[in-house]
Amino acid sequence: MEQKIEPTTSKPLGLYVHIPFCYKKCNYCDFYSFSGQEAKWKPYYKALLAHIQETAQFTPQYELNTIYFGGGTPSYFPTDYLTAILKAIQTQFRVHPDAEITIEANPDSATEDRLSCLRQAGFNRLSLGMQSADNKTLAVLGRPHTFSQTKEAVQAARNAGFENLSLDLMYGLPHQTLEHWRDTLQAAIDLNPDHLSCYGLKIEDGTPFYAQRSQLSLPDDDLQADLYLYCVHFLKKAGYEQYEISNFAKPGRESRHNLKYWTLEEYIGLGPGAHSDFGGYRYSFLRDLDGYIGGVQGGASLLDEYEFLPKGKRHGEYLMLRLRTANGISEAEYARPYAMEFAPILHLLKQYESRGWAVLENGRWHFTPMGFLLSNRLIGLLLDAQQHLPVGFYAQTESND
């Protein structure tokens, strides 16, 4: 009998599993997800199992060190399906013994029985969608839960054995004041999570909020900025360090999976609309639930976008993604793999530093909280400098000053 030879070395890999089902779509949500599609649960479950088996064949040199079930609302999906999917992943892929395995949940479907089953199956990190501590605000958002249910879900998670718990919060909401936001932050801290994700509301085309946008009383840009800066200050004082624009954690509790996206590590996504960065290719699957199910079963193409991007050509991504993190960028990391001159970047970073938007610490440049507020514009200018100005331009300019 031929003996299977296991690789002696392995590269880290993340896996994202999209569960596109919800009990109810929120008024702001533009994620690829559905409510009222329970009849498609089983076909989708079977398609995922088949796709897991197919995909694992391409990863013999890899080891999963993060697995993330997102949605949608994974906790609304049948628990036996979720545990079977995770079991299939653990069987088909090589999984690191200390892998971070996250599942997203809404408070209304995060019961202790369900969470206990998930924890026993191997899920060890829970991301809970709290969003607000105010019930009136939750109703406006279209959330299917109350703050009381959030508190019950947190207790249920701890009772089930989840030692790594994250809460999602939103700011910039209709009629929200700084006082309201402070109350939500304090309520969240009182629940003692290990991690917090704090996102500003965006009004996306095709959502109920977009149709109602002229009637929504939203904070203006100045108040939006105040809400963000207050959040950073408040959470730091409470022991949560900012490690990415929207994410804060106690020491050692940063989301290892989400950091893969910002640090150009490899990951594979499964499900309609899921994105991947694997083997030098960036690709995504069609946002088509029926097409995904049928494509997996029938062998049809599932691809929506597909692009080969070797490491040496990712200088723009390095700037755009790394500068979202508190760890930022360094000249050594930039110059070595990309063979690019750092002078144009350094010239702008020094300008940002003089305005309080960026700092240099331990040889790395990163944005300040005020810089994060302006990051889209600031990164855009850095990309322009990188792409359009001749090599040596800034160095020559500085020598003439």
C-alpha positions as CSV (number, residue, x, y, z in Angstrom):
1,M,0.0,0.0,0.0
2,E,1.3,3.5,-0.9
3,Q,2.1,5.5,2.1
4,K,0.9,9.1,2.2
5,I,3.8,11.5,2.8
6,E,2.8,14.6,4.8
7,P,4.7,17.9,4.1
8,T,7.4,18.7,6.6
9,T,6.7,22.4,6.4
10,S,3.5,24.3,5.9
11,K,2.4,27.9,5.1
12,P,-0.3,29.5,7.1
13,L,-3.7,29.9,5.5
14,G,-7.1,31.5,6.5
15,L,-10.5,30.1,5.5
16,Y,-13.7,32.1,5.3
17,V,-17.1,30.4,5.1
18,H,-20.0,32.6,4.0
19,I,-23.4,31.7,5.5
20,P,-25.8,34.1,3.6
21,F,-28.9,33.5,5.6
22,C,-30.6,35.8,8.2
23,Y,-33.7,35.8,10.2
24,K,-34.2,39.4,9.1
25,K,-32.2,41.8,6.9
26,C,-31.2,45.0,8.7
27,N,-32.1,48.4,7.3
28,Y,-28.4,49.3,6.6
29,C,-27.1,45.9,5.4
30,D,-25.8,45.5,1.9
31,F,-24.0,42.2,2.5
32,Y,-24.9,39.3,0.2
33,S,-27.5,37.7,2.5
34,F,-31.2,36.7,2.5
35,S,-34.1,36.2,4.8
36,G,-36.9,33.8,4.1
37,Q,-34.8,31.3,2.2
38,E,-34.9,28.4,4.7
39,A,-35.7,26.0,1.8
40,K,-32.2,26.5,0.4
41,W,-30.4,25.7,3.7
42,K,-29.9,22.0,2.9
43,P,-28.8,22.4,-0.7
44,Y,-26.4,25.1,0.3
45,Y,-25.0,23.0,3.1
46,K,-24.4,20.2,0.7
47,A,-22.7,22.5,-1.8
48,L,-20.4,23.8,0.9
49,L,-19.4,20.3,1.9
50,A,-18.6,19.5,-1.8
51,H,-16.7,22.8,-2.3
52,I,-14.6,22.1,0.9
53,Q,-13.6,18.7,-0.4
54,E,-12.7,20.2,-3.8
55,T,-10.8,23.2,-2.4
56,A,-8.7,21.2,0.1
57,Q,-7.0,19.3,-2.7
58,F,-5.1,22.5,-3.6
59,T,-3.7,23.1,-0.1
60,P,-1.3,20.3,0.7
61,Q,1.5,22.7,1.7
62,Y,-0.8,24.8,3.8
63,E,-2.1,24.7,7.4
64,L,-5.3,26.6,8.4
65,N,-4.5,28.8,11.4
66,T,-7.7,30.8,11.2
67,I,-11.3,29.8,10.2
68,Y,-14.1,32.3,10.1
69,F,-17.8,31.7,9.6
70,G,-19.5,35.0,8.6
71,G,-22.7,36.1,7.1
72,G,-25.5,36.7,7.0
73,T,-26.1,35.3,10.5
74,P,-24.3,32.0,10.9
75,S,-26.0,31.4,14.3
76,Y,-29.3,31.4,12.5
77,F,-28.2,28.5,10.3
78,P,-28.9,25.0,11.7
79,T,-26.4,24.1,14.4
80,D,-25.9,20.5,13.1
81,Y,-25.0,21.9,9.7
82,L,-22.5,24.3,11.2
83,T,-20.8,21.6,13.2
84,A,-20.7,19.2,10.2
85,I,-19.2,21.9,8.0
86,L,-16.5,22.6,10.6
87,K,-15.9,18.8,10.9
88,A,-15.4,18.6,7.2
89,I,-12.9,21.4,7.2
90,Q,-11.0,19.7,10.1
91,T,-11.0,16.4,8.1
92,Q,-10.1,17.7,4.7
93,F,-7.6,20.5,5.6
94,R,-4.6,20.5,7.8
95,V,-5.7,22.6,10.8
96,H,-3.3,24.1,13.3
97,P,-4.0,22.9,16.9
98,D,-4.2,26.5,18.1
99,A,-6.3,27.7,15.1
100,E,-8.6,30.7,15.8
101,I,-12.1,29.5,14.8
102,T,-14.7,32.3,14.8
103,I,-18.4,32.3,14.3
104,E,-20.6,35.4,14.0
105,A,-23.9,35.5,15.9
106,N,-26.8,37.7,16.6
107,P,-28.1,37.9,20.2
108,D,-31.5,36.6,19.4
109,S,-30.1,33.3,18.0
110,A,-27.2,32.9,20.4
111,T,-28.8,30.6,22.9
112,E,-26.7,28.7,25.5
113,D,-27.7,25.3,24.1
114,R,-26.7,26.3,20.6
115,L,-23.5,28.0,21.7
116,S,-22.5,25.0,23.8
117,C,-22.8,22.7,20.7
118,L,-20.7,25.1,18.7
119,R,-18.0,25.4,21.4
120,Q,-17.9,21.6,21.7
121,A,-17.5,21.3,18.0
122,G,-14.3,23.4,18.0
123,F,-15.5,27.0,17.6
124,N,-13.4,29.1,20.1
125,R,-14.2,32.7,19.2
126,L,-17.6,34.4,19.1
127,S,-18.4,37.7,17.3
128,L,-21.7,39.0,18.6
129,G,-23.6,41.8,16.8
130,M,-24.6,44.1,19.6
131,Q,-24.6,47.4,17.6
132,S,-26.2,49.6,20.2
133,A,-27.4,49.5,23.9
134,D,-30.5,51.5,23.0
135,N,-33.6,49.6,22.1
136,K,-35.1,52.4,20.1
137,T,-32.0,52.7,18.0
138,L,-31.9,48.9,17.5
139,A,-35.5,49.1,16.2
140,V,-34.6,51.9,13.8
141,L,-31.7,49.8,12.5
142,G,-34.0,46.8,12.0
143,R,-32.1,44.7,14.4
144,P,-34.1,41.6,15.5
145,H,-33.0,41.8,19.2
146,T,-32.9,44.0,22.3
147,F,-30.0,45.0,24.4
148,S,-31.3,42.7,27.1
149,Q,-30.9,39.8,24.7
150,T,-27.3,40.9,24.1
151,K,-26.6,40.7,27.8
152,E,-28.2,37.2,27.9
153,A,-26.2,36.1,24.9
154,V,-22.9,37.3,26.4
155,Q,-23.7,35.3,29.6
156,A,-24.7,32.3,27.5
157,A,-21.4,32.5,25.6
158,R,-19.3,32.5,28.7
159,N,-21.4,29.7,30.2
160,A,-20.8,27.7,27.0
161,G,-17.0,28.1,27.4
162,F,-16.2,30.9,24.9
163,E,-13.2,32.7,26.4
164,N,-12.7,34.9,23.3
165,L,-15.7,37.2,22.7
166,S,-16.0,40.1,20.4
167,L,-18.8,42.7,20.2
168,D,-19.8,44.7,17.1
169,L,-20.9,48.3,17.6
170,M,-22.0,51.1,15.3
171,Y,-21.8,54.8,15.5
172,G,-23.0,57.7,13.3
173,L,-26.6,56.3,13.7
174,P,-29.8,58.3,13.2
175,H,-30.4,60.8,16.1
176,Q,-27.2,59.6,17.8
177,T,-25.5,62.0,20.1
178,L,-22.1,61.8,21.8
179,E,-23.9,61.0,25.0
180,H,-25.8,58.1,23.4
181,W,-22.6,56.8,22.0
182,R,-20.9,57.0,25.4
183,D,-23.7,55.1,27.0
184,T,-23.4,52.3,24.4
185,L,-19.6,52.1,24.8
186,Q,-19.9,51.9,28.6
187,A,-22.6,49.2,28.3
188,A,-20.4,47.2,26.0
189,I,-17.4,47.6,28.4
190,D,-19.6,46.5,31.3
191,L,-20.1,43.2,29.4
192,N,-16.3,42.6,29.5
193,P,-15.7,41.5,25.9
194,D,-12.2,40.6,24.8
195,H,-12.5,42.5,21.5
196,L,-14.6,45.3,20.0
197,S,-15.3,46.3,16.4
198,C,-16.7,49.8,16.0
199,Y,-18.0,50.7,12.6
200,G,-19.3,54.0,11.3
201,L,-22.7,53.7,9.5
202,K,-22.5,53.8,5.7
203,I,-25.7,54.4,3.7
204,E,-25.3,51.9,0.8
205,D,-27.3,51.9,-2.4
206,G,-30.1,49.3,-2.5
207,T,-30.7,49.2,1.3
208,P,-33.9,50.5,3.0
209,F,-31.8,53.3,4.6
210,Y,-30.7,54.4,1.2
211,A,-34.4,54.9,0.2
212,Q,-35.0,56.7,3.4
213,R,-31.8,58.8,3.4
214,S,-33.5,62.2,3.0
215,Q,-35.6,61.5,6.2
216,L,-32.8,60.1,8.3
217,S,-31.4,62.5,10.9
218,L,-27.7,61.5,10.8
219,P,-24.7,63.1,12.6
220,D,-22.8,65.6,10.4
221,D,-19.2,65.1,9.5
222,D,-17.9,67.0,12.6
223,L,-20.0,64.9,15.0
224,Q,-19.1,61.7,13.2
225,A,-15.4,62.5,13.7
226,D,-16.0,63.3,17.4
227,L,-17.8,60.0,17.8
228,Y,-14.8,58.1,16.4
229,L,-12.2,60.0,18.3
230,Y,-14.1,59.6,21.5
231,C,-14.4,55.9,20.9
232,V,-10.6,55.5,20.5
233,H,-9.9,57.5,23.7
234,F,-12.6,55.7,25.7
235,L,-11.6,52.2,24.7
236,K,-7.9,52.9,25.3
237,K,-8.6,54.1,28.8
238,A,-10.6,50.9,29.3
239,G,-7.7,48.7,28.3
240,Y,-8.6,48.1,24.6
241,E,-5.7,48.9,22.2
242,Q,-6.6,50.0,18.7
243,Y,-4.8,47.7,16.2
244,E,-6.8,48.6,13.1
245,I,-9.0,51.5,12.0
246,S,-12.2,50.0,13.4
247,N,-10.9,47.3,15.8
248,F,-9.8,47.3,19.4
249,A,-8.7,44.4,21.6
250,K,-7.3,43.4,25.0
251,P,-3.7,42.3,24.7
252,G,-3.4,39.1,22.7
253,R,-7.1,39.2,21.6
254,E,-6.7,40.8,18.2
255,S,-8.6,39.0,15.4
256,R,-6.0,36.9,13.8
257,H,-8.3,36.2,10.8
258,N,-9.1,39.8,10.1
259,L,-5.5,40.8,10.3
260,K,-4.8,38.5,7.4
261,Y,-6.7,40.8,5.1
262,W,-4.6,43.9,6.1
263,T,-1.2,42.1,6.2
264,L,-1.4,40.4,2.8
265,E,-1.5,36.9,4.2
266,E,-3.2,34.2,2.1
267,Y,-6.8,33.2,2.7
268,I,-9.6,31.3,0.8
269,G,-13.3,32.2,0.8
270,L,-16.1,29.8,0.2
271,G,-19.7,30.8,-0.7
272,P,-21.4,33.3,-3.0
273,G,-19.6,36.6,-3.0
274,A,-16.7,35.3,-1.0
275,H,-13.2,36.7,-1.8
276,S,-9.9,34.9,-1.8
277,D,-6.2,35.7,-2.0
278,F,-4.4,32.5,-2.7
279,G,-1.4,31.4,-4.7
280,G,-0.8,34.8,-6.0
281,Y,-4.4,35.1,-7.3
282,R,-7.1,37.4,-6.0
283,Y,-10.5,36.1,-7.0
284,S,-14.2,36.2,-5.9
285,F,-17.2,34.1,-6.5
286,L,-20.5,35.3,-8.1
287,R,-23.1,36.9,-5.8
288,D,-25.6,34.3,-6.8
289,L,-26.9,31.7,-4.3
290,D,-28.6,29.5,-6.8
291,G,-25.6,29.8,-9.2
292,Y,-23.2,28.8,-6.5
293,I,-25.2,25.8,-5.5
294,G,-25.7,24.7,-9.1
295,G,-22.1,25.5,-10.0
296,V,-20.6,23.4,-7.3
297,Q,-22.8,20.5,-8.1
298,G,-22.5,20.8,-11.8
299,G,-18.9,21.8,-12.1
300,A,-19.7,25.2,-13.7
301,S,-17.5,28.3,-13.2
302,L,-18.3,30.2,-10.0
303,L,-15.8,33.0,-10.6
304,D,-16.8,36.6,-10.8
305,E,-13.4,38.4,-10.7
306,Y,-9.9,36.8,-11.2
307,E,-6.5,38.5,-11.2
308,F,-2.9,37.3,-10.9
309,L,-0.9,39.6,-8.6
310,P,2.6,38.3,-7.8
311,K,4.1,39.6,-4.6
312,G,6.4,42.0,-6.4
313,K,3.4,43.8,-7.9
314,R,1.6,44.4,-4.7
315,H,3.2,47.7,-3.6
316,G,-0.1,49.5,-3.8
317,E,-1.9,46.9,-1.7
318,Y,0.9,47.0,0.8
319,L,0.3,50.7,1.4
320,M,-3.5,50.6,1.2
321,L,-3.9,47.7,3.5
322,R,-1.1,48.0,6.0
323,L,-1.9,51.6,6.7
324,R,-5.2,50.5,8.0
325,T,-3.4,48.9,10.9
326,A,-1.7,50.4,14.0
327,N,1.5,48.5,13.0
328,G,1.7,50.5,9.7
329,I,4.5,50.2,7.2
330,S,8.3,50.3,7.2
331,E,10.8,51.3,4.5
332,A,12.6,47.9,4.7
333,E,9.4,46.0,4.1
334,Y,8.5,48.2,1.2
335,A,11.8,48.4,-0.6
336,R,12.9,44.8,-0.4
337,P,10.0,42.8,-2.1
338,Y,8.7,45.6,-4.3
339,A,12.0,47.2,-5.5
340,M,10.3,50.6,-5.1
341,E,11.9,53.8,-3.9
342,F,10.5,54.9,-0.6
343,A,11.4,58.6,-0.9
344,P,8.1,59.7,-2.4
345,I,6.2,57.9,0.4
346,L,8.6,59.3,3.1
347,H,8.1,62.9,1.8
348,L,4.4,62.7,2.3
349,L,4.6,60.8,5.6
350,K,6.7,63.6,7.0
351,Q,4.1,66.1,5.9
352,Y,1.4,64.0,7.6
353,E,3.6,63.8,10.7
354,S,3.8,67.6,10.9
355,R,0.0,67.8,10.9
356,G,-0.5,65.1,13.5
357,W,-1.8,62.5,11.1
358,A,1.1,60.0,11.2
359,V,3.9,59.1,13.5
360,L,7.2,57.1,13.2
361,E,7.6,54.6,16.0
362,N,10.3,51.8,16.2
363,G,11.0,52.3,12.5
364,R,7.4,52.0,11.4
365,W,5.1,54.7,10.1
366,H,1.4,54.5,11.2
367,F,-1.6,56.8,11.3
368,T,-2.8,58.5,14.4
369,P,-6.5,58.4,15.2
370,M,-6.9,61.7,13.4
371,G,-5.0,60.2,10.5
372,F,-7.3,57.2,10.4
373,L,-10.2,59.6,10.0
374,L,-8.6,60.9,6.9
375,S,-7.1,57.6,5.8
376,N,-8.9,57.2,2.5
377,R,-7.6,60.6,1.3
378,L,-4.2,60.2,2.8
379,I,-3.6,56.8,1.3
380,G,-4.9,58.0,-2.0
381,L,-2.2,60.7,-2.1
382,L,0.4,58.1,-1.2
383,L,-0.7,55.9,-4.1
384,D,-0.6,58.8,-6.5
385,A,2.9,59.6,-5.4
386,Q,3.9,56.0,-5.8
387,Q,2.4,55.5,-9.3
388,H,2.7,58.8,-11.1
389,L,5.8,60.6,-10.0
390,P,9.3,59.7,-11.4
391,V,11.7,57.8,-9.3
392,G,14.1,60.2,-7.5
393,F,11.7,63.1,-7.9
394,Y,11.3,63.8,-4.2
395,A,14.9,63.0,-3.3
396,Q,16.0,65.6,-5.9
397,T,13.4,68.1,-4.5
398,E,14.6,67.6,-0.9
399,S,18.3,68.0,-1.9
400,N,17.4,71.4,-3.5
401,D,15.6,72.7,-0.4
